[in-house]
Structure formats: C-alpha cells, structure tokens
C-alpha cells in the first residue's frame, strides 16, 4: 500500500503534472515545493490555479480571499488540507467495506 505522502503527491500530480518532482520526499519538502509552484502560478498562470481550485473543491471564500491577497502560504495550506481530508475519507470508507 502506498504511503499517505505518495498518495497526496500523486493526487497533486493529477491536477498539476508539473508541480512536483516525481521522487518521494518528506511532508516538509512536499509543502515547500508546492508553495513554490503555487507562487509561480499566481505570478504567471493564475487561470491554472483557479481551475485547479475548482477541481480540488477548495473552500470558495477562503481561497478567493487568499488568491486576491496573493497569500501563497494560505493557498498551499488549503490545498494540503483538502488533500488530507480526501485521503482520510478514502481510508475511512475503504476500510468499512
């Protein structure tokens, strides 16, 4: 079974195939690489970030505020929180069957 880190990393790759290096690394590395990538998107390709936020189903109010304030740390946190929540529910409901 894949580790939680690998599952979250693969999920992020499904939204942004160029977001992260392919190899596994620590949660801190994941967060730092994602933060750098989101900063790049905010500056160069904000529409890609908006599309992914919709697909990720990020909380609209929190994301919109962070997006317009260019708050890279908040957006990164929202993405990782959503992915961890998705992982939690995937585990919870796959174990009950």
Biopython code that builds the backbone (N, CA, C, O; Angstrom):
import numpy as np
from Bio.PDB.StructureBuilder import StructureBuilder

atoms = [
    (1, "UNK", "N", (0.841, -1.188, 0.000)),
    (1, "UNK", "CA", (0.000, 0.000, 0.000)),
    (1, "UNK", "C", (0.884, 1.247, 0.000)),
    (1, "UNK", "O", (1.909, 1.304, 0.679)),
    (2, "UNK", "N", (0.473, 2.214, -0.756)),
    (2, "UNK", "CA", (1.240, 3.455, -0.829)),
    (2, "UNK", "C", (1.156, 4.220, 0.493)),
    (2, "UNK", "O", (0.174, 4.121, 1.229)),
    (3, "UNK", "N", (2.202, 4.976, 0.769)),
    (3, "UNK", "CA", (2.191, 5.823, 1.950)),
    (3, "UNK", "C", (1.264, 7.017, 1.705)),
    (3, "UNK", "O", (0.961, 7.360, 0.562)),
    (4, "UNK", "N", (0.832, 7.627, 2.773)),
    (4, "UNK", "CA", (-0.033, 8.805, 2.659)),
    (4, "UNK", "C", (0.639, 9.898, 1.840)),
    (4, "UNK", "O", (-0.006, 10.560, 1.027)),
    (5, "UNK", "N", (1.920, 10.080, 2.055)),
    (5, "UNK", "CA", (2.670, 11.090, 1.311)),
    (5, "UNK", "C", (2.608, 10.827, -0.190)),
    (5, "UNK", "O", (2.370, 11.746, -0.975)),
    (6, "UNK", "N", (2.819, 9.588, -0.585)),
    (6, "UNK", "CA", (2.788, 9.232, -2.004)),
    (6, "UNK", "C", (1.400, 9.439, -2.594)),
    (6, "UNK", "O", (1.266, 9.920, -3.719)),
    (7, "UNK", "N", (0.378, 9.080, -1.845)),
    (7, "UNK", "CA", (-0.996, 9.252, -2.321)),
    (7, "UNK", "C", (-1.316, 10.730, -2.533)),
    (7, "UNK", "O", (-1.887, 11.102, -3.558)),
    (8, "UNK", "N", (-0.952, 11.567, -1.572)),
    (8, "UNK", "CA", (-1.204, 13.011, -1.711)),
    (8, "UNK", "C", (-0.386, 13.568, -2.864)),
    (8, "UNK", "O", (-0.891, 14.367, -3.653)),
    (9, "UNK", "N", (0.860, 13.159, -2.969)),
    (9, "UNK", "CA", (1.715, 13.628, -4.068)),
    (9, "UNK", "C", (1.107, 13.241, -5.418)),
    (9, "UNK", "O", (1.069, 14.068, -6.329)),
    (10, "UNK", "N", (0.636, 12.017, -5.561)),
    (10, "UNK", "CA", (0.020, 11.573, -6.814)),
    (10, "UNK", "C", (-1.255, 12.340, -7.113)),
    (10, "UNK", "O", (-1.549, 12.647, -8.268)),
    (11, "UNK", "N", (-2.001, 12.643, -6.081)),
    (11, "UNK", "CA", (-3.226, 13.414, -6.270)),
    (11, "UNK", "C", (-2.909, 14.822, -6.778)),
    (11, "UNK", "O", (-3.578, 15.327, -7.679)),
    (12, "UNK", "N", (-1.907, 15.438, -6.206)),
    (12, "UNK", "CA", (-1.497, 16.775, -6.655)),
    (12, "UNK", "C", (-1.025, 16.713, -8.107)),
    (12, "UNK", "O", (-1.296, 17.624, -8.889)),
    (13, "UNK", "N", (-0.325, 15.649, -8.462)),
    (13, "UNK", "CA", (0.111, 15.471, -9.855)),
    (13, "UNK", "C", (-1.079, 15.356, -10.806)),
    (13, "UNK", "O", (-0.969, 15.719, -11.977)),
    (14, "UNK", "N", (-2.200, 14.863, -10.323)),
    (14, "UNK", "CA", (-3.363, 14.747, -11.204)),
    (14, "UNK", "C", (-3.941, 16.110, -11.576)),
    (14, "UNK", "O", (-4.615, 16.238, -12.598)),
    (15, "UNK", "N", (-3.682, 17.130, -10.754)),
    (15, "UNK", "CA", (-4.132, 18.487, -11.066)),
    (15, "UNK", "C", (-3.064, 19.278, -11.806)),
    (15, "UNK", "O", (-3.350, 20.018, -12.748)),
    (16, "UNK", "N", (-1.836, 19.103, -11.360)),
    (16, "UNK", "CA", (-0.699, 19.816, -11.956)),
    (16, "UNK", "C", (0.411, 18.812, -12.185)),
    (16, "UNK", "O", (1.163, 18.509, -11.259)),
    (17, "UNK", "N", (0.530, 18.295, -13.378)),
    (17, "UNK", "CA", (1.545, 17.278, -13.630)),
    (17, "UNK", "C", (2.967, 17.810, -13.532)),
    (17, "UNK", "O", (3.911, 17.030, -13.413)),
    (18, "UNK", "N", (3.128, 19.113, -13.579)),
    (18, "UNK", "CA", (4.454, 19.722, -13.495)),
    (18, "UNK", "C", (4.728, 20.373, -12.141)),
    (18, "UNK", "O", (5.681, 21.141, -12.008)),
    (19, "UNK", "N", (3.905, 20.077, -11.138)),
    (19, "UNK", "CA", (4.009, 20.771, -9.857)),
    (19, "UNK", "C", (5.172, 20.310, -8.999)),
    (19, "UNK", "O", (5.847, 21.124, -8.369)),
    (20, "UNK", "N", (5.405, 19.016, -8.973)),
    (20, "UNK", "CA", (6.352, 18.471, -8.015)),
    (20, "UNK", "C", (7.321, 17.520, -8.688)),
    (20, "UNK", "O", (7.008, 16.939, -9.727)),
    (21, "UNK", "N", (8.501, 17.357, -8.098)),
    (21, "UNK", "CA", (9.398, 16.315, -8.598)),
    (21, "UNK", "C", (8.732, 14.945, -8.450)),
    (21, "UNK", "O", (7.882, 14.775, -7.576)),
    (22, "UNK", "N", (9.085, 13.999, -9.254)),
    (22, "UNK", "CA", (8.460, 12.677, -9.233)),
    (22, "UNK", "C", (8.858, 11.836, -8.015)),
    (22, "UNK", "O", (8.053, 11.034, -7.543)),
    (23, "UNK", "N", (10.070, 11.998, -7.499)),
    (23, "UNK", "CA", (10.522, 11.152, -6.413)),
    (23, "UNK", "C", (9.831, 11.499, -5.095)),
    (23, "UNK", "O", (9.347, 12.615, -4.903)),
    (24, "UNK", "N", (9.797, 10.531, -4.206)),
    (24, "UNK", "CA", (9.198, 10.740, -2.885)),
    (24, "UNK", "C", (10.146, 11.568, -2.030)),
    (24, "UNK", "O", (11.365, 11.540, -2.202)),
    (25, "UNK", "N", (9.543, 12.305, -1.105)),
    (25, "UNK", "CA", (10.310, 13.116, -0.185)),
    (25, "UNK", "C", (9.470, 13.329, 1.068)),
    (25, "UNK", "O", (8.446, 12.664, 1.225)),
    (26, "UNK", "N", (9.854, 14.202, 1.936)),
    (26, "UNK", "CA", (9.152, 14.417, 3.203)),
    (26, "UNK", "C", (7.946, 15.346, 3.014)),
    (26, "UNK", "O", (7.797, 16.004, 1.985)),
    (27, "UNK", "N", (7.097, 15.375, 4.040)),
    (27, "UNK", "CA", (5.942, 16.286, 4.018)),
    (27, "UNK", "C", (6.410, 17.745, 3.920)),
    (27, "UNK", "O", (5.779, 18.565, 3.254)),
    (28, "UNK", "N", (7.515, 18.049, 4.587)),
    (28, "UNK", "CA", (8.036, 19.421, 4.549)),
    (28, "UNK", "C", (8.493, 19.775, 3.131)),
    (28, "UNK", "O", (8.256, 20.885, 2.654)),
    (29, "UNK", "N", (9.138, 18.835, 2.473)),
    (29, "UNK", "CA", (9.562, 19.066, 1.083)),
    (29, "UNK", "C", (8.353, 19.226, 0.165)),
    (29, "UNK", "O", (8.331, 20.083, -0.719)),
    (30, "UNK", "N", (7.358, 18.388, 0.393)),
    (30, "UNK", "CA", (6.130, 18.489, -0.399)),
    (30, "UNK", "C", (5.518, 19.880, -0.260)),
    (30, "UNK", "O", (5.170, 20.520, -1.252)),
    (31, "UNK", "N", (5.395, 20.332, 0.974)),
    (31, "UNK", "CA", (4.810, 21.650, 1.223)),
    (31, "UNK", "C", (5.647, 22.764, 0.597)),
    (31, "UNK", "O", (5.094, 23.680, -0.012)),
    (32, "UNK", "N", (6.948, 22.698, 0.735)),
    (32, "UNK", "CA", (7.830, 23.732, 0.180)),
    (32, "UNK", "C", (7.775, 23.752, -1.349)),
    (32, "UNK", "O", (7.680, 24.821, -1.952)),
    (33, "UNK", "N", (7.834, 22.583, -1.971)),
    (33, "UNK", "CA", (7.750, 22.532, -3.433)),
    (33, "UNK", "C", (6.395, 23.009, -3.940)),
    (33, "UNK", "O", (6.313, 23.704, -4.953)),
    (34, "UNK", "N", (5.341, 22.635, -3.234)),
    (34, "UNK", "CA", (4.009, 23.085, -3.620)),
    (34, "UNK", "C", (3.879, 24.601, -3.457)),
    (34, "UNK", "O", (3.276, 25.270, -4.296)),
    (35, "UNK", "N", (4.444, 25.135, -2.382)),
    (35, "UNK", "CA", (4.407, 26.586, -2.148)),
    (35, "UNK", "C", (5.117, 27.330, -3.293)),
    (35, "UNK", "O", (4.615, 28.341, -3.784)),
    (36, "UNK", "N", (6.261, 26.833, -3.702)),
    (36, "UNK", "CA", (6.997, 27.468, -4.808)),
    (36, "UNK", "C", (6.188, 27.396, -6.105)),
    (36, "UNK", "O", (6.131, 28.362, -6.866)),
    (37, "UNK", "N", (5.573, 26.253, -6.341)),
    (37, "UNK", "CA", (4.789, 26.089, -7.564)),
    (37, "UNK", "C", (3.563, 27.009, -7.558)),
    (37, "UNK", "O", (3.245, 27.620, -8.578)),
    (38, "UNK", "N", (2.887, 27.107, -6.434)),
    (38, "UNK", "CA", (1.712, 27.979, -6.338)),
    (38, "UNK", "C", (2.119, 29.436, -6.510)),
    (38, "UNK", "O", (1.397, 30.200, -7.151)),
    (39, "UNK", "N", (3.250, 29.836, -5.957)),
    (39, "UNK", "CA", (3.750, 31.204, -6.155)),
    (39, "UNK", "C", (3.987, 31.467, -7.635)),
    (39, "UNK", "O", (3.659, 32.543, -8.137)),
    (40, "UNK", "N", (4.552, 30.493, -8.332)),
    (40, "UNK", "CA", (4.787, 30.610, -9.776)),
    (40, "UNK", "C", (3.450, 30.762, -10.518)),
    (40, "UNK", "O", (3.313, 31.612, -11.398)),
    (41, "UNK", "N", (2.475, 29.933, -10.153)),
    (41, "UNK", "CA", (1.171, 30.034, -10.809)),
    (41, "UNK", "C", (0.504, 31.382, -10.557)),
    (41, "UNK", "O", (-0.072, 31.971, -11.472)),
    (42, "UNK", "N", (0.577, 31.863, -9.345)),
    (42, "UNK", "CA", (-0.028, 33.172, -9.043)),
    (42, "UNK", "C", (0.561, 34.275, -9.913)),
    (42, "UNK", "O", (-0.156, 35.172, -10.357)),
    (43, "UNK", "N", (1.850, 34.207, -10.153)),
    (43, "UNK", "CA", (2.519, 35.246, -10.927)),
    (43, "UNK", "C", (2.344, 35.083, -12.434)),
    (43, "UNK", "O", (2.146, 36.066, -13.148)),
    (44, "UNK", "N", (2.417, 33.858, -12.912)),
    (44, "UNK", "CA", (2.467, 33.630, -14.362)),
    (44, "UNK", "C", (1.203, 33.031, -14.965)),
    (44, "UNK", "O", (0.847, 33.359, -16.097)),
    (45, "UNK", "N", (0.519, 32.157, -14.228)),
    (45, "UNK", "CA", (-0.623, 31.420, -14.773)),
    (45, "UNK", "C", (-1.768, 31.331, -13.768)),
    (45, "UNK", "O", (-2.153, 30.230, -13.374)),
    (46, "UNK", "N", (-2.315, 32.459, -13.349)),
    (46, "UNK", "CA", (-3.367, 32.418, -12.322)),
    (46, "UNK", "C", (-4.598, 31.617, -12.746)),
    (46, "UNK", "O", (-5.300, 31.070, -11.895)),
    (47, "UNK", "N", (-4.867, 31.544, -14.046)),
    (47, "UNK", "CA", (-6.034, 30.781, -14.501)),
    (47, "UNK", "C", (-5.868, 29.292, -14.209)),
    (47, "UNK", "O", (-6.852, 28.613, -13.916)),
    (48, "UNK", "N", (-4.658, 28.778, -14.283)),
    (48, "UNK", "CA", (-4.414, 27.366, -13.929)),
    (48, "UNK", "C", (-4.695, 27.110, -12.457)),
    (48, "UNK", "O", (-5.220, 26.062, -12.080)),
    (49, "UNK", "N", (-4.337, 28.078, -11.640)),
    (49, "UNK", "CA", (-4.587, 27.956, -10.206)),
    (49, "UNK", "C", (-6.087, 27.996, -9.930)),
    (49, "UNK", "O", (-6.590, 27.222, -9.116)),
    (50, "UNK", "N", (-6.788, 28.877, -10.590)),
    (50, "UNK", "CA", (-8.240, 28.969, -10.418)),
    (50, "UNK", "C", (-8.937, 27.682, -10.861)),
    (50, "UNK", "O", (-9.850, 27.207, -10.185)),
    (51, "UNK", "N", (-8.517, 27.126, -11.977)),
    (51, "UNK", "CA", (-9.116, 25.880, -12.468)),
    (51, "UNK", "C", (-8.887, 24.738, -11.487)),
    (51, "UNK", "O", (-9.801, 23.964, -11.204)),
    (52, "UNK", "N", (-7.685, 24.637, -10.976)),
    (52, "UNK", "CA", (-7.380, 23.561, -10.027)),
    (52, "UNK", "C", (-8.132, 23.756, -8.712)),
    (52, "UNK", "O", (-8.580, 22.783, -8.105)),
    (53, "UNK", "N", (-8.272, 24.989, -8.274)),
    (53, "UNK", "CA", (-9.026, 25.249, -7.031)),
    (53, "UNK", "C", (-10.458, 24.761, -7.163)),
    (53, "UNK", "O", (-11.028, 24.212, -6.220)),
    (54, "UNK", "N", (-11.029, 24.964, -8.328)),
    (54, "UNK", "CA", (-12.386, 24.479, -8.581)),
    (54, "UNK", "C", (-12.419, 22.954, -8.569)),
    (54, "UNK", "O", (-13.294, 22.356, -7.944)),
    (55, "UNK", "N", (-11.476, 22.330, -9.251)),
    (55, "UNK", "CA", (-11.427, 20.863, -9.315)),
    (55, "UNK", "C", (-11.125, 20.253, -7.949)),
    (55, "UNK", "O", (-11.637, 19.184, -7.618)),
    (56, "UNK", "N", (-10.299, 20.927, -7.163)),
    (56, "UNK", "CA", (-9.969, 20.448, -5.822)),
    (56, "UNK", "C", (-11.111, 20.669, -4.837)),
    (56, "UNK", "O", (-11.132, 20.081, -3.755)),
    (57, "UNK", "N", (-12.049, 21.513, -5.215)),
    (57, "UNK", "CA", (-13.169, 21.862, -4.350)),
    (57, "UNK", "C", (-12.691, 22.548, -3.077)),
    (57, "UNK", "O", (-13.111, 22.211, -1.970)),
    (58, "UNK", "N", (-11.790, 23.532, -3.267)),
    (58, "UNK", "CA", (-11.305, 24.302, -2.127)),
    (58, "UNK", "C", (-12.421, 25.214, -1.616)),
    (58, "UNK", "O", (-13.275, 25.640, -2.393)),
    (59, "UNK", "N", (-12.419, 25.514, -0.322)),
    (59, "UNK", "CA", (-13.449, 26.419, 0.221)),
    (59, "UNK", "C", (-13.396, 27.763, -0.514)),
    (59, "UNK", "O", (-12.380, 28.458, -0.493)),
    (60, "UNK", "N", (-14.500, 28.111, -1.155)),
    (60, "UNK", "CA", (-14.518, 29.265, -2.056)),
    (60, "UNK", "C", (-14.123, 30.570, -1.375)),
    (60, "UNK", "O", (-13.287, 31.310, -1.893)),
    (61, "UNK", "N", (-14.708, 30.853, -0.236)),
    (61, "UNK", "CA", (-14.432, 32.122, 0.435)),
    (61, "UNK", "C", (-12.958, 32.223, 0.848)),
    (61, "UNK", "O", (-12.309, 33.242, 0.607)),
    (62, "UNK", "N", (-12.445, 31.177, 1.462)),
    (62, "UNK", "CA", (-11.041, 31.181, 1.911)),
    (62, "UNK", "C", (-10.085, 31.289, 0.733)),
    (62, "UNK", "O", (-9.121, 32.054, 0.766)),
    (63, "UNK", "N", (-10.370, 30.505, -0.317)),
    (63, "UNK", "CA", (-9.486, 30.542, -1.481)),
    (63, "UNK", "C", (-9.524, 31.908, -2.163)),
    (63, "UNK", "O", (-8.479, 32.465, -2.500)),
    (64, "UNK", "N", (-10.717, 32.443, -2.363)),
    (64, "UNK", "CA", (-10.849, 33.735, -3.052)),
    (64, "UNK", "C", (-10.089, 34.824, -2.309)),
    (64, "UNK", "O", (-9.388, 35.631, -2.918)),
    (65, "UNK", "N", (-10.232, 34.840, -0.993)),
    (65, "UNK", "CA", (-9.520, 35.842, -0.187)),
    (65, "UNK", "C", (-8.010, 35.667, -0.322)),
    (65, "UNK", "O", (-7.287, 36.643, -0.518)),
    (66, "UNK", "N", (-7.534, 34.433, -0.219)),
    (66, "UNK", "CA", (-6.093, 34.171, -0.329)),
    (66, "UNK", "C", (-5.593, 34.491, -1.734)),
    (66, "UNK", "O", (-4.499, 35.033, -1.897)),
    (67, "UNK", "N", (-6.384, 34.160, -2.742)),
    (67, "UNK", "CA", (-5.988, 34.412, -4.132)),
    (67, "UNK", "C", (-5.825, 35.911, -4.383)),
    (67, "UNK", "O", (-4.812, 36.340, -4.936)),
    (68, "UNK", "N", (-6.798, 36.695, -3.986)),
    (68, "UNK", "CA", (-6.722, 38.135, -4.238)),
    (68, "UNK", "C", (-5.682, 38.830, -3.374)),
    (68, "UNK", "O", (-5.190, 39.899, -3.734)),
    (69, "UNK", "N", (-5.342, 38.230, -2.233)),
    (69, "UNK", "CA", (-4.278, 38.774, -1.383)),
    (69, "UNK", "C", (-2.914, 38.202, -1.740)),
    (69, "UNK", "O", (-1.906, 38.546, -1.122)),
    (70, "UNK", "N", (-2.886, 37.314, -2.757)),
    (70, "UNK", "CA", (-1.637, 36.676, -3.186)),
    (70, "UNK", "C", (-0.960, 35.951, -2.019)),
    (70, "UNK", "O", (0.265, 35.970, -1.899)),
    (71, "UNK", "N", (-1.758, 35.316, -1.165)),
    (71, "UNK", "CA", (-1.264, 34.620, 0.023)),
    (71, "UNK", "C", (-0.904, 33.175, -0.329)),
    (71, "UNK", "O", (-1.730, 32.269, -0.220)),
    (72, "UNK", "N", (0.321, 32.986, -0.743)),
    (72, "UNK", "CA", (0.802, 31.677, -1.185)),
    (72, "UNK", "C", (0.718, 30.656, -0.053)),
    (72, "UNK", "O", (0.320, 29.513, -0.282)),
    (73, "UNK", "N", (1.085, 31.051, 1.154)),
    (73, "UNK", "CA", (1.055, 30.127, 2.280)),
    (73, "UNK", "C", (-0.360, 29.623, 2.562)),
    (73, "UNK", "O", (-0.555, 28.436, 2.823)),
    (74, "UNK", "N", (-1.326, 30.501, 2.510)),
    (74, "UNK", "CA", (-2.717, 30.107, 2.767)),
    (74, "UNK", "C", (-3.233, 29.172, 1.672)),
    (74, "UNK", "O", (-3.892, 28.176, 1.967)),
    (75, "UNK", "N", (-2.938, 29.487, 0.422)),
    (75, "UNK", "CA", (-3.387, 28.631, -0.681)),
    (75, "UNK", "C", (-2.753, 27.250, -0.559)),
    (75, "UNK", "O", (-3.423, 26.235, -0.749)),
    (76, "UNK", "N", (-1.472, 27.212, -0.243)),
    (76, "UNK", "CA", (-0.789, 25.931, -0.053)),
    (76, "UNK", "C", (-1.444, 25.132, 1.067)),
    (76, "UNK", "O", (-1.666, 23.929, 0.931)),
    (77, "UNK", "N", (-1.747, 25.796, 2.159)),
    (77, "UNK", "CA", (-2.416, 25.122, 3.275)),
    (77, "UNK", "C", (-3.783, 24.589, 2.873)),
    (77, "UNK", "O", (-4.148, 23.472, 3.240)),
    (78, "UNK", "N", (-4.537, 25.378, 2.124)),
    (78, "UNK", "CA", (-5.855, 24.936, 1.677)),
    (78, "UNK", "C", (-5.761, 23.687, 0.798)),
    (78, "UNK", "O", (-6.554, 22.756, 0.944)),
    (79, "UNK", "N", (-4.797, 23.675, -0.104)),
    (79, "UNK", "CA", (-4.627, 22.515, -0.993)),
    (79, "UNK", "C", (-4.265, 21.284, -0.177)),
    (79, "UNK", "O", (-4.864, 20.223, -0.357)),
    (80, "UNK", "N", (-3.293, 21.412, 0.718)),
    (80, "UNK", "CA", (-2.860, 20.254, 1.502)),
    (80, "UNK", "C", (-3.941, 19.785, 2.471)),
    (80, "UNK", "O", (-4.116, 18.582, 2.662)),
    (81, "UNK", "N", (-4.658, 20.704, 3.075)),
    (81, "UNK", "CA", (-5.760, 20.325, 3.962)),
    (81, "UNK", "C", (-6.831, 19.560, 3.198)),
    (81, "UNK", "O", (-7.362, 18.566, 3.693)),
    (82, "UNK", "N", (-7.146, 20.014, 2.008)),
    (82, "UNK", "CA", (-8.169, 19.342, 1.200)),
    (82, "UNK", "C", (-7.706, 17.945, 0.796)),
    (82, "UNK", "O", (-8.483, 16.992, 0.839)),
    (83, "UNK", "N", (-6.458, 17.830, 0.409)),
    (83, "UNK", "CA", (-5.936, 16.520, 0.023)),
    (83, "UNK", "C", (-5.893, 15.567, 1.212)),
    (83, "UNK", "O", (-6.183, 14.380, 1.059)),
    (84, "UNK", "N", (-5.542, 16.057, 2.376)),
    (84, "UNK", "CA", (-5.514, 15.204, 3.555)),
    (84, "UNK", "C", (-6.925, 14.787, 3.975)),
    (84, "UNK", "O", (-7.133, 13.664, 4.433)),
    (85, "UNK", "N", (-7.874, 15.678, 3.821)),
    (85, "UNK", "CA", (-9.268, 15.342, 4.115)),
    (85, "UNK", "C", (-9.774, 14.284, 3.139)),
    (85, "UNK", "O", (-10.467, 13.346, 3.535)),
    (86, "UNK", "N", (-9.433, 14.437, 1.889)),
    (86, "UNK", "CA", (-9.824, 13.463, 0.865)),
    (86, "UNK", "C", (-9.214, 12.093, 1.189)),
    (86, "UNK", "O", (-9.883, 11.066, 1.068)),
    (87, "UNK", "N", (-7.961, 12.086, 1.595)),
    (87, "UNK", "CA", (-7.278, 10.842, 1.965)),
    (87, "UNK", "C", (-7.957, 10.199, 3.173)),
    (87, "UNK", "O", (-8.165, 8.986, 3.190)),
    (88, "UNK", "N", (-8.299, 10.989, 4.168)),
    (88, "UNK", "CA", (-8.972, 10.487, 5.362)),
    (88, "UNK", "C", (-10.274, 9.769, 4.992)),
    (88, "UNK", "O", (-10.525, 8.655, 5.451)),
    (89, "UNK", "N", (-11.090, 10.407, 4.171)),
    (89, "UNK", "CA", (-12.365, 9.802, 3.799)),
    (89, "UNK", "C", (-12.176, 8.576, 2.906)),
    (89, "UNK", "O", (-12.938, 7.614, 3.003)),
    (90, "UNK", "N", (-11.194, 8.607, 2.062)),
    (90, "UNK", "CA", (-10.914, 7.450, 1.214)),
    (90, "UNK", "C", (-10.555, 6.246, 2.089)),
    (90, "UNK", "O", (-11.032, 5.137, 1.848)),
    (91, "UNK", "N", (-9.720, 6.465, 3.098)),
    (91, "UNK", "CA", (-9.337, 5.390, 4.008)),
    (91, "UNK", "C", (-10.536, 4.933, 4.855)),
    (91, "UNK", "O", (-10.769, 3.738, 5.034)),
    (92, "UNK", "N", (-11.270, 5.892, 5.356)),
    (92, "UNK", "CA", (-12.394, 5.576, 6.232)),
    (92, "UNK", "C", (-13.411, 4.693, 5.532)),
    (92, "UNK", "O", (-13.880, 3.711, 6.108)),
    (93, "UNK", "N", (-13.752, 5.022, 4.321)),
    (93, "UNK", "CA", (-14.799, 4.280, 3.624)),
    (93, "UNK", "C", (-14.281, 3.045, 2.900)),
    (93, "UNK", "O", (-15.065, 2.148, 2.591)),
    (94, "UNK", "N", (-13.000, 2.975, 2.626)),
    (94, "UNK", "CA", (-12.472, 1.751, 2.028)),
    (94, "UNK", "C", (-12.272, 0.679, 3.099)),
    (94, "UNK", "O", (-12.350, -0.512, 2.798)),
    (95, "UNK", "N", (-12.017, 1.082, 4.333)),
    (95, "UNK", "CA", (-11.842, 0.135, 5.432)),
    (95, "UNK", "C", (-13.156, -0.460, 5.912)),
    (95, "UNK", "O", (-13.169, -1.565, 6.454)),
    (96, "UNK", "N", (-14.254, 0.247, 5.723)),
    (96, "UNK", "CA", (-15.547, -0.197, 6.246)),
    (96, "UNK", "C", (-16.220, -1.218, 5.341)),
    (96, "UNK", "O", (-17.250, -1.777, 5.715)),
    (97, "UNK", "N", (-15.669, -1.474, 4.168)),
    (97, "UNK", "CA", (-16.312, -2.412, 3.242)),
    (97, "UNK", "C", (-15.742, -3.787, 3.302)),
    (97, "UNK", "O", (-16.191, -4.673, 2.576)),
]
sb = StructureBuilder()
sb.init_structure("model")
sb.init_model(0)
sb.init_chain("A")
sb.init_seg("    ")
for serial, (resi, resn, name, xyz) in enumerate(atoms, 1):
    if name == "N":
        sb.init_residue(resn, " ", resi, " ")
    sb.init_atom(name, np.array(xyz, "f"), 0.0, 1.0, " ", f" {name:<3s}", serial, name[0])
structure = sb.get_structure()
